[in-house]
Amino acid sequence: MNKKALHIVLSGALLSTGLTFGVATHSVGAVGEGPNYNGNETIKNERLHSYEEMVKFLKRLDSQSDALTLEVYGQSVKGRDLYLAKFGNNENNPTILYLTQQHGNETLTTEGALKFIQHLTSNSKQVKEILDNVNILVAPRLNVDGAEGDVNFSLDNYVAGTHTRYNANGVDLNRDHVDREQPETKALHENVLQKYKIDYMIDLHHQGTQTTLGDSDELVSGSILYPTNEEVDPEVVERSKKLGAVLYHEIEKRGFGTLSKYNGGSANTISRNGLATEYGIATLLFEMRGMADHYNESYVLGQKSNGYLIKQAVIALEATAKAIADGSIEHADTSFWDTLPLSGSKGGE
């Protein structure tokens, strides 16, 4: 049976109306066995922001907020505009870039980023204190075509047939940061990375559902990693580790998630490595649990943990922005990296 024939729908939360996180504080609430796709659970994707809904959401916030500047920095293979949400333009302040959805089927990171953007337009005292001391750039959904399933190849073998890792040309954008042959990565480099003096970047992704904390059977809600290419300046690596320390300790203390050390490659074609090498940006990879669609069923996550995972993304963005703004990132304890277990796998991945 063609899996595309399954009824797919995805639940999360319409960020335009705000998210309600009525969650318990039991351990690792974002990684229970229940959310996994198991062949008969309905996977609800329809409440994720489509491209048109995302653009409408961003434009509405832009029209309502003096703090936000919305910029189109390029177009995708299929001609969709790529948007950058900008807060602050003080050249004396550090700048952080949050990048989501280089892979079109890794969706909840963007949902968290949209909520974060909305929060930054709130004019609260806390937000003002942050924006007075740090410039924030958010590039939500680099792979806009893959996220729409509007690609030049078949998705018939995917569980949902709605989202794919690759761009419309079938290219993994997170392996195109050296040659930059695709319009999405080319635009990101020429019109964002080379235009703004960026000090920090978090690249948000999703991994499969069965990633564990080391060799244990404990599932994780995410994994993190600093740049590992040998060409990266050691000072940049250290700043990257501090960025990871802020995110790690904030997630861990919340009680519903836990993180492992991602077992990632060292190639400069990967943004985590390439941007650190080429631009001296302190970079951090943050891989959250589960995907909206994939041809491997064990990678696909049902809707039951979406609220937790979106909240996890928001916490990561807010905590790191605040730590950079108030300078506390300089004192972040990076020793946890020495004992943080590498990601393992609980079968199927």
C-alpha positions in Angstrom: 0.0 0.0 0.0 1.3 3.5 -0.9 1.8 5.2 2.4 0.8 8.5 0.8 -2.7 7.1 0.8 -2.7 7.2 4.6 -4.8 10.0 6.2 -2.2 12.5 7.4 -3.0 15.5 9.4 -0.4 16.9 12.3 -1.4 18.6 15.5 0.8 21.1 17.2 -0.5 24.5 17.8 -1.4 27.5 15.7 1.2 30.0 16.9 -0.9 32.9 15.7 -3.2 32.3 18.6 -0.4 31.4 21.0 0.6 28.1 22.5 -0.6 26.8 25.8 1.8 24.5 27.5 -0.2 22.8 30.2 2.4 20.1 30.7 3.4 18.1 33.8 7.0 18.2 35.1 7.5 14.4 35.0 10.9 13.4 33.6 11.4 13.4 29.8 7.8 14.2 28.9 8.8 14.8 25.3 10.1 11.3 24.7 7.4 8.8 25.7 6.8 5.8 23.5 3.3 6.9 22.6 4.1 9.6 20.1 6.0 7.3 17.7 4.3 6.6 14.4 3.4 2.9 14.5 1.4 2.3 11.3 -2.0 3.0 12.7 -1.7 6.3 14.6 -3.1 9.3 12.8 -0.3 11.8 12.2 -1.6 15.3 12.2 0.4 17.7 10.1 -2.3 20.2 9.1 -1.8 22.5 12.0 1.8 23.2 11.2 2.2 26.5 9.4 2.1 26.1 5.7 4.4 28.4 3.7 1.5 30.8 3.0 0.5 30.8 6.6 4.0 31.4 7.8 4.4 34.4 5.5 1.1 35.8 6.6 2.0 35.4 10.2 5.4 37.1 9.8 3.9 40.0 7.8 1.2 40.5 10.4 3.8 40.7 13.2 6.0 43.0 11.0 3.1 45.4 10.5 2.3 45.5 14.3 5.9 45.8 15.7 8.5 48.5 15.4 11.1 46.1 16.8 10.8 43.7 13.9 12.1 44.2 10.4 11.2 41.6 7.9 13.5 41.1 5.0 13.4 38.8 1.9 17.0 37.6 1.3 16.5 35.3 -1.6 14.2 32.8 -3.4 14.0 29.0 -3.4 14.2 26.7 -6.5 10.5 27.1 -7.0 10.6 30.9 -6.5 9.3 31.1 -2.9 10.7 34.1 -1.0 13.1 33.4 1.9 12.4 35.5 5.0 14.7 36.9 7.7 13.2 38.3 10.9 15.6 41.0 12.3 15.6 42.5 15.8 18.2 45.2 16.7 20.8 46.9 14.5 23.4 48.1 17.0 26.8 47.2 15.6 28.3 47.3 19.1 26.1 44.5 20.2 26.7 40.8 19.5 24.5 39.1 16.9 23.0 35.7 17.0 21.4 33.9 14.0 18.7 31.1 14.5 18.3 29.0 11.4 15.5 26.4 11.1 14.4 23.7 8.6 17.3 23.3 6.3 15.5 20.0 6.0 11.9 20.4 5.0 10.6 17.5 7.1 12.0 18.9 10.4 9.2 21.1 11.2 8.7 21.8 14.9 11.9 23.9 15.1 10.2 26.5 12.8 7.0 26.4 14.9 9.2 27.3 18.0 11.0 30.0 16.0 7.7 31.6 15.0 6.6 31.7 18.6 10.0 33.2 19.6 9.6 35.9 16.9 6.1 36.6 18.3 7.5 36.9 21.8 10.2 39.4 20.6 7.4 41.7 19.3 5.6 41.8 22.7 7.3 45.0 24.0 7.7 43.5 27.4 10.4 44.8 29.8 12.2 41.5 29.5 12.2 41.6 25.7 13.4 45.2 25.7 16.3 44.4 28.0 17.3 41.6 25.6 17.0 43.6 22.4 18.9 46.5 24.0 21.9 44.2 24.2 21.8 41.7 21.4 20.9 41.7 17.7 18.7 38.7 16.8 18.3 37.3 13.3 15.8 34.4 12.7 15.8 32.6 9.3 12.8 30.3 9.6 12.5 27.5 7.1 15.4 27.6 4.7 14.0 24.7 2.7 10.6 26.1 1.9 10.0 23.9 -1.1 10.8 20.6 0.7 8.5 21.7 3.5 5.7 22.1 1.0 6.4 18.8 -0.7 6.8 20.8 -3.9 9.8 19.0 -5.3 11.0 17.5 -8.6 10.8 13.9 -7.4 8.3 11.5 -6.0 7.4 11.3 -2.3 5.3 8.2 -2.7 7.5 6.2 -0.4 7.1 8.7 2.4 4.8 8.0 5.4 2.8 11.2 4.7 4.0 12.3 1.3 4.0 15.9 2.5 7.5 16.9 3.7 11.0 15.9 2.5 14.5 16.5 3.8 15.7 17.7 0.4 15.1 20.8 -1.6 13.2 20.8 -4.9 16.3 19.6 -6.8 16.8 16.7 -4.4 19.8 18.3 -2.7 20.5 18.2 1.1 21.0 22.0 1.8 23.0 21.1 4.9 25.7 19.6 2.7 25.9 22.6 0.4 27.7 25.1 2.5 31.0 25.0 0.6 29.9 24.8 -3.1 26.6 26.7 -2.5 25.1 25.4 -5.7 21.5 25.7 -4.5 19.7 29.1 -4.5 18.7 28.7 -0.9 22.2 28.2 0.5 23.7 30.7 -1.9 21.2 33.4 -0.7 21.8 32.5 2.9 25.6 33.0 2.5 25.5 36.1 0.3 22.7 38.0 1.8 22.8 37.0 5.5 26.1 35.5 6.6 28.2 37.9 4.5 26.0 40.9 5.1 25.7 40.8 8.9 28.5 40.4 11.5 27.2 37.3 13.2 28.8 36.1 16.4 26.7 33.0 17.2 24.4 30.7 15.3 22.1 27.8 16.4 21.1 25.5 13.6 17.9 23.7 14.6 17.1 20.3 13.2 15.2 17.1 14.0 16.6 13.5 14.4 14.8 10.2 14.6 12.5 9.1 17.4 14.7 6.4 18.9 17.9 8.3 19.8 19.1 7.3 23.3 21.3 8.7 26.0 24.5 6.8 25.3 24.1 3.0 25.5 21.1 3.2 27.8 17.5 2.7 26.8 16.6 6.3 27.9 15.2 8.2 24.9 16.3 11.8 24.5 14.3 14.8 23.5 17.3 16.2 21.5 21.0 16.2 20.9 23.6 19.0 20.6 27.1 19.4 19.1 29.6 22.2 18.5 31.8 22.5 15.4 34.2 19.6 15.0 36.2 20.4 11.9 39.9 20.6 12.8 40.2 24.0 10.9 37.9 25.8 13.3 39.7 28.2 15.6 39.8 26.8 19.2 38.4 30.1 20.5 35.4 29.7 18.3 35.0 26.1 19.5 35.1 27.2 23.1 32.4 29.9 22.5 30.3 27.3 20.7 30.6 25.0 23.7 29.5 27.9 26.0 26.4 28.4 23.7 25.7 24.7 24.1 26.1 24.9 27.9 23.5 27.6 28.2 21.0 25.6 26.1 21.8 22.3 27.8 21.4 23.5 31.4 18.2 25.4 30.6 16.6 22.3 29.0 17.7 19.9 31.6 16.4 21.8 34.5 12.9 22.0 33.1 12.3 18.3 33.8 10.5 17.2 30.6 13.5 16.8 28.3 17.0 15.5 28.2 19.8 15.8 25.7 22.7 13.7 24.4 25.8 14.6 22.4 25.1 14.3 18.7 27.4 12.0 16.9 28.0 14.2 13.9 30.5 14.6 11.1 33.3 17.1 10.7 32.9 18.1 7.0 32.8 21.8 6.3 29.9 21.2 3.9 27.8 21.0 7.1 26.8 24.5 8.3 27.8 23.8 11.9 31.4 23.3 10.7 31.6 25.4 7.6 30.2 28.6 9.1 32.5 28.3 12.1 35.5 27.8 9.8 34.7 30.4 7.1 33.2 33.2 9.2 34.4 32.5 12.8 30.9 32.1 14.0 30.3 30.1 17.2 27.9 27.5 16.0 25.7 24.9 17.7 23.7 22.1 16.2 20.4 21.4 18.1 18.7 18.2 16.9 15.2 17.7 18.3 13.3 14.4 18.4 11.2 13.1 15.5 10.2 14.3 12.0 6.9 15.2 10.4 7.6 12.8 7.4 10.1 10.3 6.2 10.4 7.1 4.2 11.8 5.5 7.4 8.8 5.0 9.7 11.0 5.0 12.9 12.0 8.6 12.2 8.4 9.9 12.1 6.8 11.3 15.3 3.1 11.5 16.0 1.5 14.5 17.5 1.3 13.7 21.2 4.7 15.4 22.1 4.5 18.4 19.8 3.7 20.8 22.6 6.7 19.7 24.6 9.0 19.8 21.6 7.9 23.2 20.4 8.3 24.5 24.0 11.8 23.0 24.0 12.7 25.0 20.9 11.4 28.2 22.4 13.3 27.7 25.6 16.5 27.1 23.7 16.1 30.3 21.7 15.0 32.5 24.6 17.7 31.2 27.0 20.6 31.7 24.6 19.4 35.1 23.5 19.1 36.2 27.1 22.5 34.8 28.1 24.2 36.6 25.2 22.4 39.8 26.1 23.3 39.8 29.8 26.8 38.5 29.3 26.2 35.4 31.4 27.3 33.2 28.5 30.9 34.2 29.2 30.7 32.3 32.5 29.0 29.2 31.2 30.4 26.0 32.5 31.4 23.8 29.5 32.7 20.9 31.6 29.5 18.9 31.0 30.6 18.2 27.5 33.3 15.9 28.8 30.8 13.6 30.3 27.7 14.1 28.1 26.9 10.7 26.6 27.0 10.3 22.9 23.7 9.6 21.1 22.8 5.9 20.9 20.0 4.2 19.2 17.1 2.1 20.5 16.7 0.0 17.4 15.1 0.9 14.1 17.6 3.8 13.3 
